Amino acid sequence: MAAPLVAWGAQDIISVGPPLRQALEQSLCPVPVEPQARQRLEVFYAFLGHQPQWQAASRRDDLARQLEALVDDGLDPAEYLPVRSPDSASDTLQQACLELRISHAYLLALQHLSEGRLAHTGLDPFWRLEPKIDRQASLLSLAVRGLDDLPGAFDAARPDLPQYRALRDHYVRLRSQPLAEFEPLPSGPLLRPGRTDARTPLLRRSLHRAGYLPEPLAPSGSDPLRHDAELAAALARFQQQHGLKDDGILGPATLAELNIGPAQRRAQVRVNLERWRWLSGDMEANLLVVDIAGGRLLLYREGLLTWETRTQVGRADRPTPQLKSRIERLTLNPTWTVPPTILREDKLPEIRRDLGFLAQHQMTVLDHQGRRLNPASVDWSRPRGILLRQAAGPSNPLGKVALRFDNPFSVYLHDTPSQRLFAEAQRTFSSGCVRVEHALGLVDLLLVEGEHERVNRLLSGGRTQEYRLARPMPILMAYWTAEVDNEGRLRFRPDLYHRDAALQQALVERDPAPGQRNSAATARF
């Protein structure tokens, strides 16, 4: 491995036991002012009897190499590597301060690598039924143990998730390659196979650079402007790898994905590495995962993917929330109480046009005490204190079952009569809840031995029934836009809720500009 680019100082750090403790307790060094960071240092050195740990240049160089390697995780080494220590830093206090600066960099890097560099809830709201487990104690223990094996410590802090490790490997490859030439495609009419368009040669070059076409030019003797079968097949492969309908047609959604250049794709992988660091503490061996951007549901047993199906999720203006909860009960043959937003924006305009809409859709008007009201007695121009409830049955939006879990958003998983929509590539049709294809198959997998017969009997009875599961199942609903599939291929999805740009910008804003890296490090330490 090459020597580190940034040294920690030419001199060895001398023994600074008592001054080190004094420097910590009396805040004699300009080490980080954040209470959490200072507390980490205090606990770290209390474990170590306030003895210096970075006296040997070899250990400091080892740490510098590990910090520089964080670039492969999408983290910026300049955030952790302090500037070269001044030659005059020879007295005991200065050496103590240098010791603390190095330890701060070490502890901060382990935390960022394990849990994420940016605040999750501030950028990408996420709700948990139970508070996130505080991993500070385990990280500090790892930091102490890892002093004699720094590569092992960093690898142990790195999320031990197949999704993260595979995505990191692709990021390393993307960073090692020069950025490919990029020519954005201009907008234009829908381009179907067999038609001609002035953009076709550029489309062919773009797909060739991306590896979907063997040659950048049309076959000899053919019309270079024609969207031929070979080009359509290559475009369909691109669409399939990017979460689009693989029909070989160049339309607005495909055009938008083609016009994401290689630099932005690399940044997209970096963004999703951060997302997986956020999620690393939420993954469990037995878990139901709703992949919001991918429109799918994954069931894990003992850490292995055992079942998968498609989902329909919330539209961009009514997004499905990110959360971690626990499925504890089922509603069999559910009725549907119309949520306030849907009542206001969707149902009221229909009712105002035709009061018969209620009877046509088997909807009952109730007050908040559950008493039935005469629809004709309600002022539909300004209705107050009412609920709409649709009876169970074939046309009920919840289908035959709803899977319930605590959350503040009133969302849940459910069956749906809108089965044809599962065939769409981008399945953003709901108002936030998650519609599940083969929902009864999922229920069957969540039941334990002895429950199936009773649940089937209740379902066939047609009455609305609440059923509590004997074995609750943790559920994670999360959003990511890049992943590696089972064949090791890097796949991208459309950013349905337009979240990537804000996260990418936050990562860039925290990166010191190239000409300011030393001053940034000085300010931190």
N, C-alpha and C positions, 0 to 999 in steps of 0.2 A: 504494500500500500504506500502511496506517495506520502512524503512528509507533509504535516499540516501547513496550510497556507498562512495561518495566523498563530504566532507563538504567544505563550503566556508570560514571557519574560525570560531574559537570558540567565538570570541568577536563580539559584536554588532558594526556596523559602526556608528560612531558619526556624528553629523551634520557637513557637510563640504561644505556648500554653496559657499562662495567666493573662497576658495582654489580649489574647483572642477572646477570652471570656469577658474581660473588661470592655473590649471594643463592642461586643454584642450587647451587653447589659446597659452600657452608657451611650450607645448609639454614636460611637466616635468615628465611624466610617460612613461615607456616602453610599451605603448599600441600599437596596430598594426600600422605599418608604411604605409600600403596601403592607398592611398588618399581616395578611396571610403569608406573604413571602418572608417577612421577618420572623414570624412564628416558625415557619419551616426550618429556617437556619438555626433558631434556638433549640428546637427539638433535635435536629440532626446532630448538633455539637454536644448536646446533653447526652445522647447515645454514645458519643465518642470521647466522653470525658474532657471535652474542650481542647482536644489535641489536634494539631494541624494534620491535614491529610494530603496536601499537595506539595510536599517538600521535594519529592523526586521529579526531575524534569521528564522522566520516562512516563510517569503517571499522567502528568499534565498533557504531554503529547498524545497519549492514548485518548484522553478525554477530548482533546481538540479534534482528533480524527473521527470520533463518534459524533461530535457535534456537526462537523462538516458533512457527514453522511446523512444528516437529517434532510438534506435537500432532496433525497430520494423519497422522503415521506411528504413532500410538498411543504416542508417547513424551511424557514430561512435561517441558515447558520449564523448570519450576522446578528441575529437577535440574541444569541447566546455567547458568541465568542467575544470577549472583551479585547480592548486594544492592548498593544504591547505595553508592558509595565515600564515606567520611566527608569532610566539607569540609576537615578538618585534614590530609588525606593529601597533604601538599605536599612533604615532604622526599623525597630521592632513593630511600631504601630503601622507603618506603611506595609510591612510584610503581612501583618494581621489583616489589613484591609484587602490586600491582594488575595489572601486565602479565602476571605468571605465572598469576594466577587466571583471567584472560581466556583465555590460551592453553590452560590446562588444560580449561576449558569447551569450547573449540573442538575440541581433540583427542579428548576423551571423547565428544562428540556424534558426531563422524565415526565413531568406533569402534562406538558403539552402533547407529548407523544402518546400518552396513555388516554387522556380525556379530551383532547382538542385544544386548540390554541385560542379560539374565540368563544365568547359566551353563547351557548346554544340558544337559550330561551330568548335572548335579546334579538337575534338575527332570524331565527327559524322557530317560532313558538312551539313548545313541546310540553304536554301535560302528563304527569305521572300520578297514578293512584296512590303509590307509596313514594316517599321521598327517595331521591337517588342515593345510593349507598355512598357514604363518604370514604374515599379511597386514600385519603392523605396518610393514614397510619401505615397502610400496606406499601404505599409508594416510598415513604421514609425508610421503612424496614428494607425495602429493595435497594434503596440508595446506599444504605450502610453496608449491606451484604455485597453490593456490587462494586465496592471500591477496589477489590482485588480482581474483578472480572468485568471491566467496563463494557466490552462488547456484549457480554451476557446480560448485564443490567439493562442496556438499551433494548435488546431484543425482547426481554421479558416485559418491559414497559409497553412496547409496541403491541397494538391489538392482535391477539392470537385468533383472528377470525379468517377463515378461508377467503371471504369476500375482500377483506382489507389486503391480505398478503398478495392475492392475485392482481388486484387493482394497482398495488404498489409496483409489482413487477412490470406491468405495462407502462406505468409512469416513468420508471427507470429507462425503459426502451425508448419512449417518446423523447425524453430529455437527451438521450445519447445520439439522436438522429437530428440532422439539420432540418429545419422547417421546410416542408415541401412548398414549391411554387403554388400560389393561389390566385385564381381568377374568378371573382364572383360572377354568377350568372345573372343577367338582367331579367327583369320580370317580363311577362308576356302571356299570351293566351295559353290555355290548357293544351299540352302537347301529348297526344295519344300515339301509340305505336302505329306506324304506317304513314303518318303525316310528316310534312316537311316544315322546317323552322330554321331561321338563320342562327339560332342558338345551339343547334345540334352539334356542330364541331366542338364548341366549347364544352358542352355537356360530355361529349366523348372524352375530351382531354381530362376533365375533372374526374371522371370515373376511372380513367386509366391511372392517374396519379394516386388515387385512393386504393388501387389494387383490385378494382372490380372488372376491369377490361384489360385484355392482354396487349392491345395495340391502341395508340391514341388517334389513329386515322381510320376512316371508313375503308372497307375492302376495295381493292382496285376494281374500277369499272362500275361501282355503285354510286348512287347519288349521295354526296357528302352531307346534304341537308336533311336526308330522310332519317326518321327515327325508326330504324330497322329492328328486326327481331333480336339480334345480338345485343344492341344497345338497350332495348327494353328489358331483356333478361338481366343485364348488368345493373340497370336502374332498380329492378325489382329486388336484387340481392342487397343493394344499398338500403332500400326501404326496409327490408326485413331486419337488417342490422341496426336500424335507427328507429324502431318502433312505429313504422308507418305502414299503411296499407300497401302490400307488395303487388301492385297492379301494373308497374312499368310506365305509369302516366306521370308526366311532370306537371304537378299542380302546385298551388301555393304552399302547402305544408312541406312537400318534398323540396321545393325550391328553397324554403327557409333553412332546412337542414343542410342542403348542399352548400349554402352560403355561409355556413359556420366554418371558418378557416382553421388550419392546423394549429395556430397559436391559441385560438380560443378553445379548440378541442383539448389541447394539453391542459389549459387552465381549468376546463370542466372536470378532468380527471382529478386535478389537485383539489378542487372544491369537494368532490365526493370522497376523497380520502379524509378530509376534515369531518364530513358527515359520519363516516364509519367510526372515527375516533369518538365522536359524541355518543354513538349508539353502542359502543363496545361493552359498556356496563349493563346494558339492557337485554343483551342476548342471553337466552337460557337454553338448556338442553331440550326441554319440552316447551314449544312456543308456536303460536299461530302468528304469522307475519303477513300484514297487508302491505304490499309494495304499491304505494299510491301511484307513482308516476308510471310504473310498469303495468298497472291494471291487473294484478294477479294476487292470489292468496297462496301462502306456502305453509304447510304443516310440518314441523320438525318434531321428531321423537328421538330422544337420546342423542341429540345433535345431528341426526341424519334427516335429510329431506325425504318425507314419506308420501306426500300428496301435494298436488298443485292444481289450481283451477283459476279461471278468469274472473275478474270482478269489473263492476262499473262503479266509478267514484265520482266525487263532486266536480261540478263545473268550476271554471276559474273564478267566477263571481260568488260561488258557494263551495269553497274548497273543503275536501275531507281533512279533518285536523290530524296532526301527529300526536300520538299518545301511547302510553303503556298502562294497561289495565288488566282485568281478569274476567273472562266470561264465566258467569256463575249460574245463569238461568236461561231458559228458552221460553218464548211465547209461541205456543202451538195454535194454528189457525188464528193468527192475530187480527184484531181490528186495527185501524190506523187513525190515530188522532193527528189531524193536520197541524204541523208546526206553524208557529206564528208567521214566519217569513213566507212560507208557501201559501198560507191563507191570504196574507196581504197582497203578495205579488202575483200569485197564479190563480187562486180560486175565486177571490172576490170579483175580479173583472168578469169571469164566466158567470157567476151568480147574478151579477148586476144586469148582464145581457139577457139571462133566462133563468128564472127561479127554478124551472124544471131541471136544471143541471143537478140539483141536490138529489132528486128522486132517481134520475138516470144513473147516478153513480152510487146509489145506496148510502147516501150521507145523511146523518142525523145531526140536528143542531142542539147543543147542550149548553147549559150555563156552567159556571165553574164549580158548582156543587153536583154536577152530573145529572141535573134534571132536564128532561126533554122540553124543547121549545118549539112553538109553531113557527116555521120559517116566515110565514106572512106577517108575524108580529115583530120581526126584527127590522130595524132601520139599516138596510144594507149599504146606504151611503156612508154611514158612520157607525158600524157595528161595535158594540162594547160588551165585554164580559161574556163572550161566547166561545164555544169550541165546536169544531166540525169533526165528526167521527164516521169513518167508513166501515161498514160491516165486513166481517170476514167473508171470503169467497174467492172465486177464480179471478175477479177483476181487482181485488185488493192489491195495492202496490207492494205490500210486504209478502205476498205469496202465502206459502203454507207455514213459514216459521221465521221468527226473528231471534237472533242471538244477542243477549243483553249483557252489558258490562258498564260499570260505573264510569261516568265522565260528565263534565259540565256542559257538553255541547249537544246533548240529546241525540247522539248518533249511535248506531248499532249496525250489525251485519244482518242481512235478511235475504230471503228468497224474492223472486220478482216474476211477474207475468211477461216482462219485456225481454224474453229470451233471445230474440233475434238480434238485439243490440250487442250481445257478447261477440258477434262475428266482426264487429268494427275494430279497427286497429287502435284507435284512441277512444277509450270508453269513459268519457267524462259527461255523464248524463244525469247524475243524481244531484240532490241538494245537500250533500255532505255525508249521508249514510253510504254504506258499502253494500252493493247488491252482489250476491254470490251465485255464480253458476254452480249447479249441482249442490244447492244448499242442504238438501236432505242427506246427501252423501257425506257432507261435512258433519252434520249432526250425528250420523251413524258412527263416524270416527271418534267423536268426542264422548260417546256413551261407553260406560263400562259394562262388563258382562252382567246380564240380568235386567238391564234398563231398556233394551231394544224393544222387547215385546210390549211393555207398558206404553212407551212413547208412540209406537206404531198404532196401538189401540186408541190412544187419545187423539192422534192425528185423524184417524179414520172416523172418529165420532163427530168431527166438524165443529165442536164447540171450542171457544177460546179458552185456553188453559195455560197457566203458568207452571213451568216445570224446572225445579232446581237440580243442577247437575251434581252427581255424586263426586265427580272429579273436576273441579274448575280448571280452566285452561288460560294461562297468561296470553295476552294478545299485545302485539306491537304493531302500530300503524306508523309507517315512516316513509320518507320521500328521498329518493336519490335518482340521479339522471345518467349515471354511467355505472356499468358493472361488467364483470367477466362471466361468460356463460359456462356451462358444463364442458364445452369443447375448448375452453381457454381463449375464446374470441372476445375482444373488447366490443361491447355494445353500448350505444348511446340511446337515450330516449328524449323526445321533445320535452322541454321544460314547461310542463302544463301550467304551472302556477307562477312562472316567471320569477323564480327565486335564485337562480344561479348567479345572475349579475350582481345582486346585492352582496352575496357571500363572497364572490370573487373580488369585488371592490373592497370589502372589509379586509380580506387577506392582503391585498395590495397596499392598502392604506397603512397597515401595521408593518409592512416591509420598509425598512429604511431605504431611501434613495441611494444609489451607488456612491455618490459623492458625500453622503452624510453618515455612512455606516460607523465610522470611528467615533464621531461626535455622539451618535445615538447610543453606542455602547458606553461611552463615558458618562452620559447622562444617567443611564440606568445604574451604573455602579458608583 
